[in-house]
Amino acid sequence: MLIRDGLRIHFHMPHPHSSLEHGVERALDVYREAVGPEALGWYANEEGEWVALDDEGWRAATQELHGEGFSNVVLSDAVPGELRYRFEYFGKDLGNPERGYGPAVISSVGFWLPTEFLEEHGPDRVRELALTLASNLPFSFGQVGPSFQCQLDILGVREEVDARRFRHPGMDVSMLDQLANSLGTRVRGPAWMNFLGPPVLSELGGAEALRSKLHSPGTTVQALGPDRAVVTLGPWPEAGDTEQGQTLPAYRELARVLEPWLHQTASAEQRRWQRRFLD
């Protein structure tokens, strides 16, 4: 199996790895407690080879998580290739002039869940998990929603996803490492849950001002402290289906509010996808 439907949780942070590593480790512990300690079984080492997460594998993964300056950690399913559970962290050595990073480079962390987790535990449990993860992370932006769980850099996978994604605009399509190198403090097209922090939330006028701009039934805005908030679009994650007239109007409303801060790339095809709720 090369593509599976699932849920993706990710957070983007314009902060150096050195200030994030302990919060990311706590978030990983929260995730493992939610999905079970046996859900993750493999670790991608520095050579790109998959190593079993036995005691030695966990020691190596933990050492990499606390790497000096930067960290790249990818942990995956206990059964290789299932595309159900995944943890990814790309912590950057931001502020180090020797790296030569531009302003679009950030640190990012992501978590995968299978659709079965949502069906078994319900959306409130997913929302609770996402909020707990967020509490450990100084995010500028984050999202939770349905996604195509796959590796887009495998030959033929991107073409298969491209054939489906415009029909289901609520499905995420992304590679976290690429977002860590390009997103900066911009936002992406709406998902079910949308975490907003500085600078975008403050430029919007704060959570109360944002709430006044959103009127779709089921949309909620919850403040998470003085400078962060989460916008949830309805009680359940939706993929949408344009062929069935399911165009996700609440998503389109939020997209219009966030348009000035939308992350857009040079590729015409990618821009078409990034603006799918606007054009």
N, C-alpha and C positions, 0 to 999 in steps of 0.2 A: 504494500500500500504506500502510495506516494503523497496522497492528499487525504486529509480527514477533517471533518467539521469539528470544531471545539470552541473553547473560550480562551481569550488571551487577556492577561492583565499586565500592563507595563507602565513604568514611571520614568520620567526623564528629569535629570537634575544637573544644573549648571554649576556643579561643585566638584572638587578634586576627589579622587579615590581615597586619599588619606583621611578626609573628613567623613567619608561614607561607609567605610568597610565594616564598622561595627553595626551600624543600622541595617546594612544589607544582610549581614549575618543573622541578625535578629529576625528580619523579614523571611529569610530562608527557613529559619526554625519554625516560624508561624506557618509557612506554606507546607512544610513537611508534616507538621502536626495535623494540618487539615486534610492532606491527601493520604497520609499514612507513611511510615518510615520505609516501606518496601516499594513505594511507587517509583522512586528514582533508583536506577541501578548501574548507570554508566557515566563516566567522566571523560571529556575530551582533553587530553593532555597537551603540553606545549607543542608536540609534534603533530597534533591533529589526529592522533590515534585514540580509539575508545578503550578505556581502562575500567575494569569492574570496580564498583564502589564497595569493595570490602574495606576492612580496617585501613589497609595501606592506601587504597584509593581515596578514602575520605580524608586521610591525612594529607595527601597530595592536593586534593581539591581545596581543603581548608587553608593550606599553605599558599596556594595561588590566590584564594580570596583575600588574603592579607598580604599580597605581594607589595613590594616596595615601589611606590610611585604609581603603578597602574596594575590592573587586574583584568584578565579575560577568563571567565569561568562559564562552562556550559555543562550542565548535568541533564541526563535524559532518562527515558523509560527503563524500567527493569527488564522489559522484553524489548530488545532492539527493534526499531522501526515501527513501533506501534503508534507513535505520534500522539500520545495522550498526555504525558506529563513532561515538562521541561522547565529548567531554570537557566536563565542567561543573565550574565552581568558583565558589562563593559565599563570598567572604571578607568577614567582618564587622568593623566598627570597634568591636570589643568593648572595654569599659573607658572609652569616651568618654561622659561623662554627657550630652552634648548629643544623643546618639542615643536615649537612653531605652530601651535594650534590656532586656527581661526575662530571667530566668535560662534560659528555654527556647531562646533564640537562640544559635546556634553558627555556626561556619564548616564548610562541607561541600565535598567534592570527589568526583566520580564519573567512571567510565570504562565505556564499553560495548564488548562484543565480540559478534560474530555467533556463532551456534551452530556454524557451519562452522569457526571458529577452534578450538573444543574438539574437534571431530571430526578435524581435521587434525593438531593438535599434541598432543592428549590432556590429561587432567586434571592431570597432573604439571606440565605447562608453564603451565597457568592458575594452579595453586597457586604455582609459583615466581614468576610475574609478580606475583601479589597480595602475596606476602611481600616482594618487592623494593619495590613501591609503598609498602607499610606502613612499611618501614624509613626512609622519608623524612618520615614524618608522625607528629605527636604525638597520635594518635587516642585518643578515649575509647571509641569503638565503630566497627565497620565490618563489612561483609558482602560475600560473593561468592556468587552463585547464579543460577539461571535467572530470566528475567524476561520480562514483556511489554514489548518495546521499542516505545514509542509516546509521543505527547504527549497526556496525559489531558485537557488543556484544549481540545482540538479537538472540535467538536460531534459527538456520537455515539460517540466512542471509548470514553469511560468506560463507557457502557452495554454496548458489545461486550465489554469486559474483564470487567465485572461478571458477564456471562452465563457466563464461563468460569473465573473465578479460584477459586471454592470447589471446583470439581472438581480443580484442580491447585494444592494449597496450597503447594507448594514454589516456585511462580513469584512473583517479586517484583512488586509493583504500587506505584509511588510516583512522586512528583515531588520531585527533590532540593531545589529552592528552598523548597518547603513544609516539608520535613524540617529544613532549616537554620533555619527560623523557629519550630520547635516541638519538636524532639527533645530538646534539652538534653543531659544526660548519661544519659538513659534508653537502653533497648535496644529493638530491634524483634523480632518473632517470628522464630524461627530460619531460617537459610539454610544452604547447604552449608558455607561457611566463616564463622565468627563471631569477629571480633576484639574482644577485651575489654580495656579499660584502666581507669584510675582514673576515677571512684571505685568502679565496680561490681566489678571484679576484687578489689580489696582488701577490699571488704565481703563478698565471697564467701569470703575467707580465702586468696586467692592461687591460683596455677595448680594446686598440689598438692591443695589442698582441693577445688577444682572437679573435678579428675580423679577424686577418690574418690566423687563424686556421680553420675558418668556410667558406665553399664555396658553400653550397647548395643554389639553387635559392630561394629567398624569405626570407632567414634568415637575420635578422638585429641585430646589436649590438649597443645599445644606452647607452652612458655614463650618469650616474646620479651623477654627482659630481666627486671628485678625486678618490674615493675608492669604488664606486658602479656602477653597470651597469645592464641592462636588455637585455637578448637575446630572441628575438621573432622568432618563427619558422613558418613563413608563415603568410598570411593575415587572416587566419581563424582557430579557434581551431579544431583539428582533433582527432577523436577517433581511427582511423585505423581499419582495418579488415583483418586479416591475411588470412582468407579464400577467400578473394577477391584480394589478392596480395597487399593490402595497408599496407606496412610494415614500413612506415614513415621514409624514409632514412635521412631526416634532423635531426630527433630525434636521430637516430643511430650515425650520425656524431658528434653531441654534446655530446652524451654519451661517446664516445671514448675519447673526449677531457677532460671530467670531471671524467673519471674513477678513477684516483688516489685519488680523494676526495669523492668517492661514499660511502654513508651510507649503510652498510651491517650488517645483523643480523646473529645470529648463526643458526637459523632454515633453513634447506635446502630448504624447499618450499618457504619461504620468500626470500631467496637469489636468487632463480630462478626468482622470480618476480622482484626483485630489479635490476637484471642483464638482464632483458628481451630485452633491446636494444643492448646488448653486445654479448650474447652467441648465 
